[in-house]
Amino acid sequence: MGFGGISIWQLLIILVIVVLLFGTKKLRNMGGDLGSAIKNFRQSVRDGETEADGKGNEDTERKPLEDKPGRVFEAEATTENKTREGERHS
């Protein structure tokens, strides 16, 4: 038995039919395109991981906020706001 109940001979017949339909040159080009696509995908994943690592370092080194008019740094929630938030979560 082969893959999913397909024997080796049936796989060879399918391979011969595919080669006759597409030709060896086209199959070779398709294989090369598939290989380069996989290579580019792996490279972009690797680049994304290094960018994420670089961004993580920048986030940990935050600069303190400047005291500008109109900004609130410390605030307390009023009882009205607390009851509204309680209603949303319930």
Biopython code that builds the backbone (N, CA, C, O; Angstrom):
import numpy as np
from Bio.PDB.StructureBuilder import StructureBuilder

atoms = [
    (1, "MET", "N", (0.828, -1.187, 0.000)),
    (1, "MET", "CA", (0.000, 0.000, 0.000)),
    (1, "MET", "C", (0.870, 1.247, 0.000)),
    (1, "MET", "O", (1.924, 1.282, 0.636)),
    (2, "GLY", "N", (0.433, 2.242, -0.700)),
    (2, "GLY", "CA", (1.127, 3.524, -0.759)),
    (2, "GLY", "C", (0.425, 4.559, 0.094)),
    (2, "GLY", "O", (0.046, 4.292, 1.234)),
    (3, "PHE", "N", (0.258, 5.723, -0.463)),
    (3, "PHE", "CA", (-0.359, 6.835, 0.241)),
    (3, "PHE", "C", (-1.873, 6.762, 0.125)),
    (3, "PHE", "O", (-2.410, 6.889, -0.976)),
    (4, "GLY", "N", (-2.567, 6.562, 1.227)),
    (4, "GLY", "CA", (-4.022, 6.544, 1.229)),
    (4, "GLY", "C", (-4.622, 5.457, 0.361)),
    (4, "GLY", "O", (-5.683, 5.664, -0.227)),
    (5, "GLY", "N", (-3.980, 4.313, 0.263)),
    (5, "GLY", "CA", (-4.513, 3.212, -0.517)),
    (5, "GLY", "C", (-4.099, 3.242, -1.983)),
    (5, "GLY", "O", (-4.566, 2.417, -2.768)),
    (6, "ILE", "N", (-3.226, 4.181, -2.370)),
    (6, "ILE", "CA", (-2.743, 4.253, -3.753)),
    (6, "ILE", "C", (-1.409, 3.514, -3.825)),
    (6, "ILE", "O", (-0.504, 3.777, -3.033)),
    (7, "SER", "N", (-1.297, 2.607, -4.760)),
    (7, "SER", "CA", (-0.071, 1.817, -4.871)),
    (7, "SER", "C", (1.003, 2.617, -5.613)),
    (7, "SER", "O", (0.724, 3.664, -6.197)),
    (8, "ILE", "N", (2.215, 2.110, -5.578)),
    (8, "ILE", "CA", (3.346, 2.744, -6.250)),
    (8, "ILE", "C", (3.102, 2.812, -7.755)),
    (8, "ILE", "O", (3.446, 3.809, -8.391)),
    (9, "TRP", "N", (2.516, 1.768, -8.329)),
    (9, "TRP", "CA", (2.282, 1.733, -9.764)),
    (9, "TRP", "C", (1.275, 2.809, -10.187)),
    (9, "TRP", "O", (1.432, 3.434, -11.236)),
    (10, "GLN", "N", (0.254, 3.018, -9.374)),
    (10, "GLN", "CA", (-0.724, 4.067, -9.694)),
    (10, "GLN", "C", (-0.076, 5.449, -9.610)),
    (10, "GLN", "O", (-0.379, 6.325, -10.420)),
    (11, "LEU", "N", (0.813, 5.650, -8.637)),
    (11, "LEU", "CA", (1.529, 6.927, -8.527)),
    (11, "LEU", "C", (2.419, 7.163, -9.745)),
    (11, "LEU", "O", (2.502, 8.285, -10.245)),
    (12, "LEU", "N", (3.083, 6.112, -10.224)),
    (12, "LEU", "CA", (3.938, 6.250, -11.412)),
    (12, "LEU", "C", (3.114, 6.587, -12.659)),
    (12, "LEU", "O", (3.540, 7.401, -13.478)),
    (13, "ILE", "N", (1.954, 5.974, -12.804)),
    (13, "ILE", "CA", (1.085, 6.270, -13.956)),
    (13, "ILE", "C", (0.627, 7.725, -13.901)),
    (13, "ILE", "O", (0.608, 8.403, -14.928)),
    (14, "ILE", "N", (0.256, 8.218, -12.708)),
    (14, "ILE", "CA", (-0.151, 9.615, -12.569)),
    (14, "ILE", "C", (1.014, 10.536, -12.913)),
    (14, "ILE", "O", (0.818, 11.552, -13.579)),
    (15, "LEU", "N", (2.232, 10.194, -12.467)),
    (15, "LEU", "CA", (3.418, 10.994, -12.769)),
    (15, "LEU", "C", (3.675, 11.057, -14.271)),
    (15, "LEU", "O", (3.992, 12.122, -14.799)),
    (16, "VAL", "N", (3.541, 9.933, -14.960)),
    (16, "VAL", "CA", (3.744, 9.911, -16.417)),
    (16, "VAL", "C", (2.701, 10.785, -17.117)),
    (16, "VAL", "O", (3.038, 11.504, -18.058)),
    (17, "ILE", "N", (1.464, 10.735, -16.681)),
    (17, "ILE", "CA", (0.403, 11.546, -17.294)),
    (17, "ILE", "C", (0.683, 13.034, -17.079)),
    (17, "ILE", "O", (0.508, 13.836, -17.996)),
    (18, "VAL", "N", (1.117, 13.405, -15.873)),
    (18, "VAL", "CA", (1.429, 14.808, -15.587)),
    (18, "VAL", "C", (2.594, 15.281, -16.450)),
    (18, "VAL", "O", (2.553, 16.393, -16.978)),
    (19, "VAL", "N", (3.626, 14.463, -16.603)),
    (19, "VAL", "CA", (4.781, 14.842, -17.439)),
    (19, "VAL", "C", (4.355, 14.990, -18.886)),
    (19, "VAL", "O", (4.812, 15.907, -19.568)),
    (20, "LEU", "N", (3.493, 14.114, -19.369)),
    (20, "LEU", "CA", (3.020, 14.224, -20.753)),
    (20, "LEU", "C", (2.172, 15.476, -20.959)),
    (20, "LEU", "O", (2.262, 16.113, -22.008)),
    (21, "LEU", "N", (1.358, 15.835, -19.984)),
    (21, "LEU", "CA", (0.499, 17.013, -20.113)),
    (21, "LEU", "C", (1.284, 18.318, -20.070)),
    (21, "LEU", "O", (1.074, 19.194, -20.908)),
    (22, "PHE", "N", (2.185, 18.456, -19.104)),
    (22, "PHE", "CA", (2.871, 19.723, -18.893)),
    (22, "PHE", "C", (4.242, 19.797, -19.534)),
    (22, "PHE", "O", (4.683, 20.882, -19.911)),
    (23, "GLY", "N", (4.914, 18.691, -19.667)),
    (23, "GLY", "CA", (6.265, 18.697, -20.199)),
    (23, "GLY", "C", (7.268, 18.928, -19.083)),
    (23, "GLY", "O", (6.949, 19.521, -18.053)),
    (24, "THR", "N", (8.482, 18.452, -19.303)),
    (24, "THR", "CA", (9.496, 18.530, -18.249)),
    (24, "THR", "C", (9.960, 19.962, -18.010)),
    (24, "THR", "O", (10.245, 20.331, -16.871)),
    (25, "LYS", "N", (10.041, 20.775, -19.063)),
    (25, "LYS", "CA", (10.527, 22.148, -18.909)),
    (25, "LYS", "C", (9.557, 22.967, -18.041)),
    (25, "LYS", "O", (9.981, 23.692, -17.141)),
    (26, "LYS", "N", (8.275, 22.844, -18.317)),
    (26, "LYS", "CA", (7.288, 23.593, -17.543)),
    (26, "LYS", "C", (7.258, 23.114, -16.094)),
    (26, "LYS", "O", (7.134, 23.930, -15.180)),
    (27, "LEU", "N", (7.368, 21.811, -15.871)),
    (27, "LEU", "CA", (7.397, 21.285, -14.505)),
    (27, "LEU", "C", (8.645, 21.776, -13.763)),
    (27, "LEU", "O", (8.574, 22.082, -12.572)),
    (28, "ARG", "N", (9.780, 21.854, -14.452)),
    (28, "ARG", "CA", (11.002, 22.345, -13.845)),
    (28, "ARG", "C", (10.850, 23.814, -13.456)),
    (28, "ARG", "O", (11.282, 24.225, -12.379)),
    (29, "ASN", "N", (10.228, 24.608, -14.345)),
    (29, "ASN", "CA", (9.995, 26.021, -14.040)),
    (29, "ASN", "C", (9.042, 26.180, -12.860)),
    (29, "ASN", "O", (9.252, 27.033, -11.998)),
    (30, "MET", "N", (8.005, 25.366, -12.823)),
    (30, "MET", "CA", (7.050, 25.440, -11.708)),
    (30, "MET", "C", (7.725, 25.058, -10.397)),
    (30, "MET", "O", (7.458, 25.669, -9.362)),
    (31, "GLY", "N", (8.596, 24.054, -10.431)),
    (31, "GLY", "CA", (9.326, 23.652, -9.231)),
    (31, "GLY", "C", (10.259, 24.747, -8.748)),
    (31, "GLY", "O", (10.362, 24.999, -7.548)),
    (32, "GLY", "N", (10.943, 25.401, -9.690)),
    (32, "GLY", "CA", (11.830, 26.507, -9.324)),
    (32, "GLY", "C", (11.059, 27.679, -8.741)),
    (32, "GLY", "O", (11.501, 28.298, -7.772)),
    (33, "ASP", "N", (9.898, 27.988, -9.332)),
    (33, "ASP", "CA", (9.065, 29.075, -8.811)),
    (33, "ASP", "C", (8.561, 28.762, -7.409)),
    (33, "ASP", "O", (8.543, 29.630, -6.537)),
    (34, "LEU", "N", (8.156, 27.528, -7.204)),
    (34, "LEU", "CA", (7.671, 27.118, -5.885)),
    (34, "LEU", "C", (8.799, 27.202, -4.853)),
    (34, "LEU", "O", (8.584, 27.666, -3.733)),
    (35, "GLY", "N", (9.987, 26.757, -5.226)),
    (35, "GLY", "CA", (11.128, 26.819, -4.310)),
    (35, "GLY", "C", (11.509, 28.244, -3.956)),
    (35, "GLY", "O", (11.805, 28.530, -2.796)),
    (36, "SER", "N", (11.509, 29.146, -4.933)),
    (36, "SER", "CA", (11.849, 30.542, -4.637)),
    (36, "SER", "C", (10.764, 31.208, -3.803)),
    (36, "SER", "O", (11.066, 32.062, -2.969)),
    (37, "ALA", "N", (9.505, 30.832, -4.013)),
    (37, "ALA", "CA", (8.423, 31.392, -3.199)),
    (37, "ALA", "C", (8.573, 30.963, -1.743)),
    (37, "ALA", "O", (8.371, 31.772, -0.837)),
    (38, "ILE", "N", (8.919, 29.717, -1.513)),
    (38, "ILE", "CA", (9.115, 29.225, -0.147)),
    (38, "ILE", "C", (10.313, 29.920, 0.488)),
    (38, "ILE", "O", (10.269, 30.291, 1.662)),
    (39, "LYS", "N", (11.378, 30.097, -0.281)),
    (39, "LYS", "CA", (12.571, 30.774, 0.235)),
    (39, "LYS", "C", (12.256, 32.212, 0.621)),
    (39, "LYS", "O", (12.684, 32.673, 1.680)),
    (40, "ASN", "N", (11.507, 32.936, -0.229)),
    (40, "ASN", "CA", (11.136, 34.317, 0.072)),
    (40, "ASN", "C", (10.215, 34.394, 1.289)),
    (40, "ASN", "O", (10.336, 35.315, 2.097)),
    (41, "PHE", "N", (9.308, 33.450, 1.426)),
    (41, "PHE", "CA", (8.414, 33.416, 2.575)),
    (41, "PHE", "C", (9.199, 33.225, 3.869)),
    (41, "PHE", "O", (8.958, 33.927, 4.850)),
    (42, "ARG", "N", (10.125, 32.292, 3.874)),
    (42, "ARG", "CA", (10.932, 32.051, 5.065)),
    (42, "ARG", "C", (11.759, 33.280, 5.415)),
    (42, "ARG", "O", (11.895, 33.622, 6.590)),
    (43, "GLN", "N", (12.316, 33.949, 4.400)),
    (43, "GLN", "CA", (13.115, 35.147, 4.632)),
    (43, "GLN", "C", (12.264, 36.259, 5.232)),
    (43, "GLN", "O", (12.717, 36.954, 6.141)),
    (44, "SER", "N", (11.035, 36.443, 4.739)),
    (44, "SER", "CA", (10.172, 37.498, 5.269)),
    (44, "SER", "C", (9.739, 37.194, 6.700)),
    (44, "SER", "O", (9.605, 38.110, 7.512)),
    (45, "VAL", "N", (9.520, 35.921, 7.019)),
    (45, "VAL", "CA", (9.185, 35.547, 8.393)),
    (45, "VAL", "C", (10.374, 35.839, 9.300)),
    (45, "VAL", "O", (10.204, 36.359, 10.402)),
    (46, "ARG", "N", (11.564, 35.508, 8.844)),
    (46, "ARG", "CA", (12.771, 35.759, 9.626)),
    (46, "ARG", "C", (12.969, 37.265, 9.839)),
    (46, "ARG", "O", (13.332, 37.693, 10.934)),
    (47, "ASP", "N", (12.730, 38.067, 8.797)),
    (47, "ASP", "CA", (12.857, 39.524, 8.911)),
    (47, "ASP", "C", (11.811, 40.083, 9.865)),
    (47, "ASP", "O", (12.104, 40.997, 10.636)),
    (48, "GLY", "N", (10.605, 39.550, 9.821)),
    (48, "GLY", "CA", (9.552, 39.994, 10.721)),
    (48, "GLY", "C", (9.893, 39.714, 12.175)),
    (48, "GLY", "O", (9.594, 40.527, 13.049)),
    (49, "GLU", "N", (10.514, 38.577, 12.443)),
    (49, "GLU", "CA", (10.899, 38.248, 13.812)),
    (49, "GLU", "C", (11.990, 39.195, 14.306)),
    (49, "GLU", "O", (11.951, 39.621, 15.460)),
    (50, "THR", "N", (12.959, 39.534, 13.460)),
    (50, "THR", "CA", (14.019, 40.447, 13.891)),
    (50, "THR", "C", (13.466, 41.854, 14.097)),
    (50, "THR", "O", (13.914, 42.558, 15.002)),
    (51, "GLU", "N", (12.493, 42.284, 13.270)),
    (51, "GLU", "CA", (11.875, 43.594, 13.469)),
    (51, "GLU", "C", (11.100, 43.622, 14.772)),
    (51, "GLU", "O", (11.130, 44.624, 15.487)),
    (52, "ALA", "N", (10.404, 42.538, 15.094)),
    (52, "ALA", "CA", (9.643, 42.478, 16.340)),
    (52, "ALA", "C", (10.588, 42.519, 17.534)),
    (52, "ALA", "O", (10.272, 43.146, 18.545)),
    (53, "ASP", "N", (11.734, 41.866, 17.437)),
    (53, "ASP", "CA", (12.710, 41.905, 18.523)),
    (53, "ASP", "C", (13.260, 43.311, 18.694)),
    (53, "ASP", "O", (13.465, 43.757, 19.823)),
    (54, "GLY", "N", (13.499, 44.004, 17.615)),
    (54, "GLY", "CA", (14.012, 45.370, 17.681)),
    (54, "GLY", "C", (13.001, 46.332, 18.263)),
    (54, "GLY", "O", (13.372, 47.235, 19.014)),
    (55, "LYS", "N", (11.731, 46.162, 17.934)),
    (55, "LYS", "CA", (10.682, 47.032, 18.458)),
    (55, "LYS", "C", (10.475, 46.797, 19.939)),
    (55, "LYS", "O", (10.144, 47.734, 20.665)),
    (56, "GLY", "N", (10.660, 45.583, 20.407)),
    (56, "GLY", "CA", (10.490, 45.290, 21.819)),
    (56, "GLY", "C", (11.483, 46.057, 22.673)),
    (56, "GLY", "O", (11.138, 46.491, 23.772)),
    (57, "ASN", "N", (12.708, 46.237, 22.196)),
    (57, "ASN", "CA", (13.706, 46.981, 22.945)),
    (57, "ASN", "C", (13.349, 48.451, 23.022)),
    (57, "ASN", "O", (13.584, 49.083, 24.052)),
    (58, "GLU", "N", (12.787, 49.015, 21.960)),
    (58, "GLU", "CA", (12.420, 50.420, 21.954)),
    (58, "GLU", "C", (11.275, 50.691, 22.913)),
    (58, "GLU", "O", (11.245, 51.749, 23.543)),
    (59, "ASP", "N", (10.341, 49.775, 23.042)),
    (59, "ASP", "CA", (9.192, 49.979, 23.918)),
    (59, "ASP", "C", (9.605, 49.984, 25.389)),
    (59, "ASP", "O", (8.993, 50.683, 26.196)),
    (60, "THR", "N", (10.624, 49.223, 25.744)),
    (60, "THR", "CA", (11.037, 49.174, 27.138)),
    (60, "THR", "C", (11.782, 50.426, 27.546)),
    (60, "THR", "O", (11.845, 50.744, 28.734)),
    (61, "GLU", "N", (12.345, 51.140, 26.596)),
    (61, "GLU", "CA", (13.096, 52.354, 26.898)),
    (61, "GLU", "C", (12.261, 53.574, 26.548)),
    (61, "GLU", "O", (12.630, 54.332, 25.651)),
    (62, "ARG", "N", (11.152, 53.779, 27.232)),
    (62, "ARG", "CA", (10.283, 54.910, 26.952)),
    (62, "ARG", "C", (10.804, 56.157, 27.636)),
    (62, "ARG", "O", (11.362, 56.103, 28.732)),
    (63, "LYS", "N", (10.610, 57.271, 26.971)),
    (63, "LYS", "CA", (10.979, 58.549, 27.553)),
    (63, "LYS", "C", (9.837, 59.029, 28.440)),
    (63, "LYS", "O", (8.674, 58.760, 28.140)),
    (64, "PRO", "N", (10.147, 59.737, 29.527)),
    (64, "PRO", "CA", (9.068, 60.250, 30.370)),
    (64, "PRO", "C", (8.257, 61.304, 29.627)),
    (64, "PRO", "O", (8.790, 62.046, 28.803)),
    (65, "LEU", "N", (6.965, 61.361, 29.928)),
    (65, "LEU", "CA", (6.092, 62.331, 29.289)),
    (65, "LEU", "C", (6.393, 63.730, 29.806)),
    (65, "LEU", "O", (6.675, 63.926, 30.989)),
    (66, "GLU", "N", (6.330, 64.685, 28.909)),
    (66, "GLU", "CA", (6.547, 66.067, 29.305)),
    (66, "GLU", "C", (5.254, 66.629, 29.878)),
    (66, "GLU", "O", (4.164, 66.237, 29.462)),
    (67, "ASP", "N", (5.372, 67.545, 30.830)),
    (67, "ASP", "CA", (4.207, 68.168, 31.448)),
    (67, "ASP", "C", (3.737, 69.303, 30.552)),
    (67, "ASP", "O", (4.321, 70.387, 30.565)),
    (68, "LYS", "N", (2.691, 69.066, 29.778)),
    (68, "LYS", "CA", (2.140, 70.067, 28.878)),
    (68, "LYS", "C", (0.741, 70.432, 29.352)),
    (68, "LYS", "O", (0.032, 69.594, 29.908)),
    (69, "PRO", "N", (0.345, 71.679, 29.132)),
    (69, "PRO", "CA", (-1.003, 72.069, 29.536)),
    (69, "PRO", "C", (-2.052, 71.247, 28.790)),
    (69, "PRO", "O", (-1.896, 70.946, 27.606)),
    (70, "GLY", "N", (-3.117, 70.892, 29.496)),
    (70, "GLY", "CA", (-4.195, 70.152, 28.875)),
    (70, "GLY", "C", (-4.071, 68.651, 29.040)),
    (70, "GLY", "O", (-5.005, 67.918, 28.718)),
    (71, "ARG", "N", (-2.942, 68.181, 29.533)),
    (71, "ARG", "CA", (-2.772, 66.744, 29.749)),
    (71, "ARG", "C", (-3.060, 66.401, 31.193)),
    (71, "ARG", "O", (-2.707, 67.158, 32.097)),
    (72, "VAL", "N", (-3.688, 65.282, 31.413)),
    (72, "VAL", "CA", (-3.981, 64.809, 32.762)),
    (72, "VAL", "C", (-3.136, 63.577, 33.009)),
    (72, "VAL", "O", (-3.253, 62.574, 32.304)),
    (73, "PHE", "N", (-2.272, 63.665, 34.029)),
    (73, "PHE", "CA", (-1.420, 62.535, 34.341)),
    (73, "PHE", "C", (-2.001, 61.676, 35.446)),
    (73, "PHE", "O", (-1.819, 60.459, 35.438)),
    (74, "GLU", "N", (-2.689, 62.277, 36.388)),
    (74, "GLU", "CA", (-3.312, 61.526, 37.469)),
    (74, "GLU", "C", (-4.790, 61.867, 37.488)),
    (74, "GLU", "O", (-5.155, 63.042, 37.460)),
    (75, "ALA", "N", (-5.629, 60.876, 37.535)),
    (75, "ALA", "CA", (-7.065, 61.127, 37.541)),
    (75, "ALA", "C", (-7.752, 60.075, 38.380)),
    (75, "ALA", "O", (-7.259, 58.959, 38.542)),
    (76, "GLU", "N", (-8.898, 60.451, 38.911)),
    (76, "GLU", "CA", (-9.698, 59.513, 39.681)),
    (76, "GLU", "C", (-11.032, 59.330, 38.977)),
    (76, "GLU", "O", (-11.578, 60.276, 38.409)),
    (77, "ALA", "N", (-11.551, 58.115, 39.018)),
    (77, "ALA", "CA", (-12.852, 57.859, 38.420)),
    (77, "ALA", "C", (-13.935, 58.263, 39.414)),
    (77, "ALA", "O", (-13.850, 57.972, 40.606)),
    (78, "THR", "N", (-14.928, 58.925, 38.907)),
    (78, "THR", "CA", (-16.040, 59.299, 39.778)),
    (78, "THR", "C", (-16.965, 58.109, 39.934)),
    (78, "THR", "O", (-16.845, 57.124, 39.205)),
    (79, "THR", "N", (-17.887, 58.194, 40.882)),
    (79, "THR", "CA", (-18.807, 57.078, 41.098)),
    (79, "THR", "C", (-19.705, 56.883, 39.882)),
    (79, "THR", "O", (-20.119, 55.764, 39.580)),
    (80, "GLU", "N", (-20.003, 57.981, 39.186)),
    (80, "GLU", "CA", (-20.824, 57.873, 37.977)),
    (80, "GLU", "C", (-20.114, 57.056, 36.912)),
    (80, "GLU", "O", (-20.731, 56.209, 36.267)),
    (81, "ASN", "N", (-18.814, 57.301, 36.717)),
    (81, "ASN", "CA", (-18.044, 56.542, 35.736)),
    (81, "ASN", "C", (-17.904, 55.085, 36.138)),
    (81, "ASN", "O", (-17.939, 54.192, 35.291)),
    (82, "LYS", "N", (-17.743, 54.846, 37.445)),
    (82, "LYS", "CA", (-17.605, 53.460, 37.917)),
    (82, "LYS", "C", (-18.876, 52.667, 37.670)),
    (82, "LYS", "O", (-18.806, 51.496, 37.297)),
    (83, "THR", "N", (-20.045, 53.284, 37.873)),
    (83, "THR", "CA", (-21.292, 52.551, 37.654)),
    (83, "THR", "C", (-21.506, 52.290, 36.177)),
    (83, "THR", "O", (-22.020, 51.234, 35.810)),
    (84, "ARG", "N", (-21.126, 53.223, 35.325)),
    (84, "ARG", "CA", (-21.258, 52.994, 33.872)),
    (84, "ARG", "C", (-20.376, 51.854, 33.421)),
    (84, "ARG", "O", (-20.794, 51.021, 32.617)),
    (85, "GLU", "N", (-19.136, 51.805, 33.940)),
    (85, "GLU", "CA", (-18.244, 50.710, 33.558)),
    (85, "GLU", "C", (-18.787, 49.379, 34.066)),
    (85, "GLU", "O", (-18.668, 48.363, 33.381)),
    (86, "GLY", "N", (-19.383, 49.373, 35.257)),
    (86, "GLY", "CA", (-19.970, 48.155, 35.798)),
    (86, "GLY", "C", (-21.122, 47.661, 34.963)),
    (86, "GLY", "O", (-21.297, 46.453, 34.804)),
    (87, "GLU", "N", (-21.927, 48.584, 34.417)),
    (87, "GLU", "CA", (-23.052, 48.204, 33.568)),
    (87, "GLU", "C", (-22.577, 47.603, 32.260)),
    (87, "GLU", "O", (-23.204, 46.681, 31.739)),
    (88, "ARG", "N", (-21.473, 48.113, 31.719)),
    (88, "ARG", "CA", (-20.930, 47.594, 30.446)),
    (88, "ARG", "C", (-20.449, 46.168, 30.601)),
    (88, "ARG", "O", (-20.683, 45.333, 29.727)),
    (89, "HIS", "N", (-19.781, 45.883, 31.703)),
    (89, "HIS", "CA", (-19.192, 44.563, 31.890)),
    (89, "HIS", "C", (-20.210, 43.520, 32.326)),
    (89, "HIS", "O", (-19.948, 42.323, 32.210)),
    (90, "SER", "N", (-21.346, 43.939, 32.815)),
    (90, "SER", "CA", (-22.352, 42.989, 33.296)),
    (90, "SER", "C", (-23.172, 42.428, 32.183)),
    (90, "SER", "O", (-24.062, 41.612, 32.423)),
]
sb = StructureBuilder()
sb.init_structure("model")
sb.init_model(0)
sb.init_chain("A")
sb.init_seg("    ")
for serial, (resi, resn, name, xyz) in enumerate(atoms, 1):
    if name == "N":
        sb.init_residue(resn, " ", resi, " ")
    sb.init_atom(name, np.array(xyz, "f"), 0.0, 1.0, " ", f" {name:<3s}", serial, name[0])
structure = sb.get_structure()
